[in-house]
Amino acid sequence: MARRPASPFMTPWGPLLAGTVLLGLTACGEPVPVDPLVCGKVTRPEVSSLSQCGPTADFTPINSYQGEFANVQDAEDAVVLINGRCTGTLIEASAGPVVITAGHCVGLGEEPFLVFNFEDNPDGDESTTEGTVIEQSSEPDYALIQLKVLPAVTPVLLTTQASERLAIIQHPRGKPKAIAEGRYLDSCDQQLYYADLDTLVGSSGAGVLNRQGHLLGIHTDGDCDEKGRGSNRGWTAQAIVEASPYLESADLAER
């Protein structure tokens, strides 16, 4: 993450002036946003953990979305509900498209039930299929599911390129597909950190998308709370490709 240059106001008077401004803003009821600390020691992901960032759950049904991520509509058809309790994304791979999700959602060799196009005001017919978990790992926390029948949707591309804001298309609490947006904070130790980006139970395994609608990582866990403190996180696509026997380096690009 790029570091901000030192402020020209940080003369011997700088700290005093900064403190005065901070107190003034606080007194006027305008809190100064502070990015949460990231890249510290993290806990093991839990499927049951809640990760709502702030007092309201800011989810938008995918077919009502009119926000700044214009390309997400190209990616949303590839998002799938897995066993009614997790989210996955059909991704492009040299060896053939597979669904990627969190490793704590499924077990190796399992045959999960997948539902595509489970949406409010659906823009197509709901589609169901089964698949086989061909890879599963806890670190990085990911799994790959090979489908028995491929749906007629375009797989999402993997990327290493972050953007200032990120989006996650997901099935929070197993409900119809929704989207949430938030700020990219940092990437370290093969994990992504993002703020103000709501997720809930059922969101595990959902793709973290950049502005181009490409998959930068997968959401696995978070530490947000309803007072807006903390951040959510997931594993990078790069970490997953490096760990996966199925995926290849050519499947990943800066785009």
Long-range contacts (C-beta under 8 A, 24 or more apart in sequence): 1-185, 1-186, 1-187, 35-183, 35-185, 35-195, 36-185, 36-195, 36-223, 36-229, 36-230, 36-231, 38-185, 38-186, 38-188, 38-193, 38-231, 38-233, 39-186, 39-188, 39-189, 39-191, 39-193, 42-191, 42-221, 42-233, 43-221, 44-138, 45-102, 45-104, 45-141, 45-204, 45-220, 45-221, 46-104, 46-221, 47-85, 47-86, 47-104, 47-105, 47-201, 47-204, 48-201, 49-201, 49-221, 49-222, 50-200, 50-201, 51-198, 51-199, 51-200, 51-203, 51-221, 51-222, 51-223, 51-224, 51-232, 52-198, 52-199, 52-200, 52-224, 52-225, 52-226, 53-182, 53-195, 53-196, 53-197, 53-198, 53-222, 53-224, 53-225, 53-228, 53-230, 53-231, 53-232, 54-196, 54-198, 54-224, 54-226, 54-227, 54-228, 55-226, 55-227, 55-228, 57-172, 57-198, 57-200, 58-180, 58-181, 58-198, 59-172, 59-178, 59-179, 59-180, 59-198, 60-178, 60-179, 60-180, 61-119, 61-120, 61-121, 61-176, 61-177, 61-178, 62-119, 62-120, 62-169, 62-176, 62-177, 62-178, 62-179, 63-119, 63-120, 63-121, 63-122, 63-123, 64-120, 64-121, 65-179, 67-179, 67-181, 68-165, 68-181, 68-211, 69-165, 69-167, 69-179, 69-181, 69-209, 69-211, 69-213, 71-211, 71-212, 71-213, 72-167, 72-169, 72-179, 72-209, 72-213, 74-154, 74-213, 75-156, 75-169, 75-207, 75-209, 75-213, 75-214, 75-215, 76-169, 76-177, 76-179, 77-116, 77-117, 77-124, 77-151, 77-153, 77-154, 78-153, 78-154, 78-155, 78-156, 79-116, 79-169, 79-170, 79-171, 79-177, 79-206, 79-207, 80-114, 80-115, 80-116, 81-114, 81-115, 81-118, 81-171, 81-174, 81-177, 81-202, 82-106, 82-112, 82-113, 82-114, 82-145, 82-205, 83-112, 83-113, 84-113, 84-115, 84-174, 85-174, 85-201, 85-202, 86-171, 86-202, 86-204, 86-205, 87-169, 87-170, 87-171, 87-202, 87-203, 87-204, 87-205, 87-206, 87-219, 88-114, 88-145, 88-205, 88-206, 89-156, 89-169, 89-206, 89-207, 89-215, 89-218, 90-147, 90-151, 90-153, 90-155, 90-156, 91-155, 91-156, 91-157, 91-158, 91-207, 91-215, 91-251, 92-155, 92-156, 92-157, 92-158, 92-251, 93-155, 93-246, 93-247, 93-248, 93-251, 94-247, 94-248, 94-250, 94-251, 95-246, 95-247, 95-248, 96-146, 97-147, 97-150, 97-155, 98-134, 98-144, 98-145, 98-146, 98-147, 98-246, 99-131, 99-144, 99-145, 99-147, 100-142, 100-143, 100-144, 100-145, 100-205, 100-207, 100-215, 100-218, 100-240, 101-142, 101-143, 101-145, 101-204, 101-205, 101-218, 102-141, 102-142, 102-143, 102-204, 102-205, 102-218, 102-219, 102-220, 103-136, 103-137, 103-138, 103-140, 103-141, 103-142, 103-143, 104-138, 104-141, 104-204, 104-220, 105-143, 105-204, 105-205, 106-133, 106-136, 106-143, 106-145, 107-133, 107-136, 108-133, 108-134, 108-135, 108-136, 108-143, 109-133, 112-145, 114-145, 114-147, 116-151, 116-153, 118-171, 118-176, 118-177, 119-176, 119-177, 120-176, 120-177, 127-151, 134-246, 135-244, 135-245, 135-246, 137-243, 140-190, 140-235, 140-236, 140-239, 140-240, 140-243, 141-218, 141-220, 141-221, 141-235, 142-218, 142-235, 142-240, 142-243, 142-244, 143-205, 144-244, 144-246, 144-247, 156-207, 156-209, 156-213, 156-214, 156-215, 157-214, 157-215, 157-253, 157-255, 158-214, 158-215, 158-237, 158-241, 158-247, 158-251, 158-252, 158-253, 159-210, 159-212, 159-214, 159-215, 159-216, 159-237, 159-252, 159-253, 159-254, 159-255, 160-216, 160-236, 160-237, 160-238, 160-252, 160-253, 160-254, 161-210, 161-212, 161-214, 161-216, 161-254, 161-255, 162-187, 162-192, 162-210, 162-216, 163-210, 163-211, 163-212, 165-211, 166-192, 166-194, 166-197, 166-208, 166-209, 166-210, 166-216, 167-197, 167-208, 167-209, 168-197, 168-199, 168-203, 168-206, 168-207, 168-208, 168-209, 168-219, 169-206, 169-207, 169-209, 170-199, 170-202, 170-203, 170-206, 170-219, 171-202, 171-203, 171-206, 172-198, 172-199, 172-200, 172-201, 172-202, 172-203, 173-200, 173-201, 173-202, 174-201, 174-202, 175-202, 182-232, 185-231, 187-236, 190-235, 190-236, 190-238, 190-239, 191-217, 191-233, 191-234, 191-235, 191-236, 191-239, 192-216, 192-217, 192-233, 192-234, 192-235, 192-236, 193-231, 193-232, 193-233, 194-231, 194-232, 194-233, 195-224, 195-231, 195-232, 196-228, 197-232, 198-224, 199-232, 208-234, 212-255, 214-255
